[in-house]
Amino acid sequence: MAKVSARGKQRRPAILIRSSPWKAGSEQTPWHDVFDMDNGHVRYFGDHKVGLAKSPGTTTGNAALLDAFTEHQAPAPEGRADAAPLLLFRAVSRNGKVKGFVEFCGLGVIERAERIVQWAGHEHTTFTNYVYDIALIDLTVENDQVDWDWITARRKPAVSDQKALAKAPRAWREWVKRGHSALPRVRRRVARARVTKVRDQRPVPGSRRDEDLRFIYEQFDRRKHDFEAVASAVAARVLRGSGHNYREGWITRRSGDGGADFVGRIDLGTGLAGTSLVVLGQAKCIRPDTSVSAEQIARVVARLRRGWIGAYVTTGAFSEPAQLEMVEDQYPIVLVNGLDLARELRDMARDDHGNDLAACLDHILYAQGVPITSRRPEEILLE
């Protein structure tokens, strides 16, 4: 979009970017744009081409993007409020047709601009161009949409930057306020849909579930090893509840457990059409108002071998960075937070112990008969 005069300065309402993947590698477009939607990253090559006599930074597209890059690097919120938003589109196929259709890919901020030398494909020569690393902004609150009233407001000379900003998506306003330091929080990540906020992993204060969780914590705060048996029983119930054929193995001894507190096994199929997976469990009885970090989960995952999965049971919650790392790195681990722990134990008490939670815990500890041993986890595959 062309710049408009707004209160004594020039302001560009927005920059619309379109990429055509079907042209990538062709004589006209020998480069390959990268649209990593899940991780909120786009690598976009500028519009300079081989044979153009003008400087790479003076072509229409590169000139606009370099100007926007300067605005996006502004050190103060006032400068970033004036910055042109990038609206990214990608050509898509419909009914076998590769032309004529585009999809909206998101709202972007330029993180980095680099002058590079590119290969010109069939021309068998090189040329200079710019490539841009663009962060896609999270539009979850706006249902992955941008209100065009925001762009319209930026086009009106009488509307100030701040008034126009009020119509911007929430994550964009956060970036304007905080700058690039906010990008890890406001970047679009599909994995975030599978992340549960810490507050949603805790019972409502004063509720029956909250009382149950505090009772469980108080019972085992000074008996951490006993909590491992409870964690093993809860993990078994969770996995069986998902339809798996799960077998509890044993609780590891206090010393020399190597980072594993309990061992189990999931059996899939039967006979030659079956296999078994080792389940390596970790139990953490911590204050219900505290969280398990990404590093703590990673230590358990580091012990997993091929064909093993992890189970982490805690009276606390799992931090959002820990969950995000688990999803993005595809950790094979089951997480049971304090709220789920209290729910499962209350259900066990209701089903088998007349709704007596204390009796349920005593049964797990003294009557269930899960052995305590120092065996290697893989030995459960031999049983």
Stockholm file with secondary structure:
# STOCKHOLM 1.0

chainA/1-383         MAKVSARGKQRRPAILIRSSPWKAGSEQTPWHDVFDMDNGHVRYFGDHKVGLAKSPGTTTGNAALLDAFTEHQAPAPEGRADAAPLLLFRAVSRNGKVKGFVEFCGLGVIERAERIVQWAGHEHTTFTNYVYDIALIDLTVENDQVDWDWITARRKPAVSDQKALAKAPRAWREWVKRGHSALPRVRRRVARARVTKVRDQRPVPGSRRDEDLRFIYEQFDRRKHDFEAVASAVAARVLRGSGHNYREGWITRRSGDGGADFVGRIDLGTGLAGTSLVVLGQAKCIRPDTSVSAEQIARVVARLRRGWIGAYVTTGAFSEPAQLEMVEDQYPIVLVNGLDLARELRDMARDDHGNDLAACLDHILYAQGVPITSRRPEEILLE
#=GR chainA/1-383 SS CCCEEETTEEECCCEEEEECGGGTTSSSCCSCCEEETTTTEEEEECSCCTTCCSCGGGSHHHHHHHHHHHHHTCSSHHHHHTSCCEEEEEECCBTTBCSSCEEEEEEEEEEEEEEEEEECGGGCSEEEEEEEEEEEBCCTTTTSCCCHHHHHHHHCTTSCHHHHHTTSCHHHHHHHHHGGGGHHHHBCCGGGGGCCCGGGGSCCTTSHHHHHHHHHHHHHTTCHHHHHHHHHHHHHHHHHHTTCEEEEEEEECSSSCTTCCEEEEEEESSGGGCEEEEEEEEEECCCTTCEECHHHHHHHHTTCCTTEEEEEEESSEECHHHHHHHHHTTCCEEEECHHHHHHHHHHHHHHHSTTCHHHHHHHHHHTSCCCEECCCGGGGGGC
#=GC SS_cons         CCCEEETTEEECCCEEEEECGGGTTSSSCCSCCEEETTTTEEEEECSCCTTCCSCGGGSHHHHHHHHHHHHHTCSSHHHHHTSCCEEEEEECCBTTBCSSCEEEEEEEEEEEEEEEEEECGGGCSEEEEEEEEEEEBCCTTTTSCCCHHHHHHHHCTTSCHHHHHTTSCHHHHHHHHHGGGGHHHHBCCGGGGGCCCGGGGSCCTTSHHHHHHHHHHHHHTTCHHHHHHHHHHHHHHHHHHTTCEEEEEEEECSSSCTTCCEEEEEEESSGGGCEEEEEEEEEECCCTTCEECHHHHHHHHTTCCTTEEEEEEESSEECHHHHHHHHHTTCCEEEECHHHHHHHHHHHHHHHSTTCHHHHHHHHHHTSCCCEECCCGGGGGGC
//
